[in-house]
Amino acid sequence: MTLQQQATDSRLPDHAAADADISVLPRIFDEAINIAVFERALPADIALSAKAQCQTERAWQFGWLGEINEAFTEDLRRHLPAPEAGEALIEDIATVASAVAFLFETDTVGVRLRLLNSAMCPRFHCDNLAVRLVTTYVGPGSEWLPEHAVNRLGLGAPRADRPEVAADPHAVQCLECGDIALIKGSGWIGCEERGLVHRSPALAGGEKRLLLTIDPA
């Protein structure tokens, strides 16, 4: 069941918030919430711009730490595999990054855009940071576990004696391509033991994923 289907069925976990309106994102500040999802269908021009950046055999990534300004957009344009088709994607990334900076009252954000041809973090884990925005422009979205389906004794480096993190594998939730999610990690004050447990999705042979993550700094 997708996150959108679950929200429609009114069975979204108490620690999650999701809506088709961007106003849901500030709910990440609610003490009980550790994932807030703006359910967004990608506009056609952004989807086409993103797909154009995936027409390459090599995996690539772009990183930026600083303000979201003209220097940022120029640097991103220089690093795109198909900059001539990149304007819609660049504009969207700049808009999303600026929104993160505004929401968390900071001038500095860490932006990373990656083209992946394999799962980046295939094991369920919890980020050791306060909060991160994740969105997928091409390919499957991130997967996460409701709290009732998590065995936190399984978190950490894999060992023979560690139990599986997913106490109920059937409870795995999937973000949709285009969704914008804010997820709390163990670095969020008051959420040290309740950071969202999530993982990268498996990719089929030849499948690619264009992933954006943004961290307020």
N, C-alpha and C positions, 0 to 999 in steps of 0.2 A: 504494500500500500504506500502510495506517495504521501508526502507531507500535505499536499493540497487535498487529497482524498480524505486524509485523517482529519484535517481541519473541518472539512465539510460535514463529516460524521460526528463532530463535536467530541472527539476523543483525543484531542491534542493533550499531551501530558501537561500537568500543572506548571512545569518548569519551562515550557515553551510557549512562544507567542508567534502567530503568523497571520498575515492579512495581505490583501491585494493593494493596500494603501501604504505609502512610504512612512506614514505616521506611526506604524508599528515599531519601527527601529528604536526609538527612544525607550521602549519598554525594557530594553536591556538593562536599564538602570533600576528596574524593579528587583528587589532583593531575591525574590523567588525564581526569577527568570534567568536561565543561562543560555538560551538561544532565542533570537528574535529574527524573523524571516519576512522580508518584503517579497511576496510572490509576484514575480515580474516575468512576463513574456517578452523576449527580446524584440525590439522593433526591427523590421526587415533590413533597414540600412546598416544597423549595428551588427546584426547577424552576418550579413554579407561581408562587411569590413573585417569581422573577426575570422571568418572562414578563409579569407584571402591570406591571412597571416599563417595559415596552417598548410599552405601548399608548398611545403619544403620537407625534405627527408630528415633534416637535422633537428634535434631538440634544441631549444634556445630559451634564454630568459633575459629579462630586463629588471634592473633594480634601481631604486631611487630612495634617498633619505633627505628630506628637506621640505621646503614649501611647495605648494602646487601653484606654479606660475608659468610664464612663457618659457623659462629655461627648462622646466619639466617637460612640457609638451614638445619642445624641440628635441630634447634628448630622447624621448620616447619615439618620436618620428624617425630619428636616425637609426634606432635599433630594430625597428620593425622589418621583417623580411620583405613586406610589400608596402612600403610607405605611401605609394601612389594611391592605394586603396584604403589607407588607414585613418582618414579624417574622422569618420563616424565613431570608430572605436576609441581614438584618442580623446575626442570630446567627451564620450561617455565615461572613460576612466578618470579624466580630470574632474568631471562633475561628481562622480562617486567619491573620489579622494577628497575633494573640497568639502563634501557633506560630512565625511568622517572627521575632518579637521574642525569643522564648525560644531558638530555634535559633542566632541570631546574637548572643545575649547583649547586647541593647540594649533600652532603654526606649522608644526613638523609632523610628517607622517612617513612611514616606511611603505613603499609600494613595490610589489614584485609581481611581474607578469611572466608566466611560464607556459611554454608549449611542451606537453608531455606525451610520450608514447608508451609509458608504463606507469603503474601506480606509484606516486611519490612517497606516501606514507601508508602502506597497505595494512598495517596493524592498527587496531583500535588504540587510541592514546588520548591524553589530555595535554593541551599546550601549557607550557610553563611561562605564561605571560598573562596580562590582565584581560585583554580583549583583542579579537581579530575579526576583520571583515573578510568573507570569502564569497566569491561568485565565479561561476563557470560560463564562459562565452561559447565554447564549443565542447561537445562531449558530455558525459554524465556528470552529475553534481556530486558533492561530498555526501558521505553516509554518516549517520549518527545514531546513538542509542538513547532511548528514554531511560531515565534513571532507574526504573524498576527492573530493567534488563541488563544492568551493569554489575559485574563483579569486580570491584576496584582492587581486590587482591591480585588480579591478573595484570594490572598495569605495570609498566616498566620494561626493562630489557627482558627479552624472552629467556626463560629457564625451563628446564624439564619439570620442575616442581610447581610452576606457576599455573593456576587454573586459566581457563578461557575467560577473556574479558566479557564477551557476550554471553550472559547467563541465559538469554533467550534469543537465538539467532533469527527467529521469525519476527522479532520486534524491530529490526533494523529499519530506520527511516532514511529516505533519499531526498536530497534537495533536487529541484529541477534545474535544467540549464536556464540561466537568466536570473534565477532567484538570487537575492542579495541577503546574506545572513551575517549577523553579528553573533559571535560565540565567545562566551567567557572561558578563560583558562584558570589555572590554579593561582595565578598571580593577582586575580581580582580580590580585593580585601573583602572578607566574608564569604568567599567562594572557594577557599583553599581545598576543601574536600568535595566540592560539587562542580568543578569545571566540566564543561561538556565533553563527553567521550565521543570521538569521531574518527574517521579514517578516509583515505582516498579510495575511490571506486576502482575496481578491477577494469582493465581495458582489454577489449577483444583484439585479436591480431589485426594490425593495421589501423586500429582506432587511435585517435588523437584527442587530447584535452587541452583547451586553452584556459588556464586558471589565473585569476587575479586574487591576491591577498593584500590587505592594507592594515597596518598596525599604527595606531596613534602613538606618537613618541613624546 
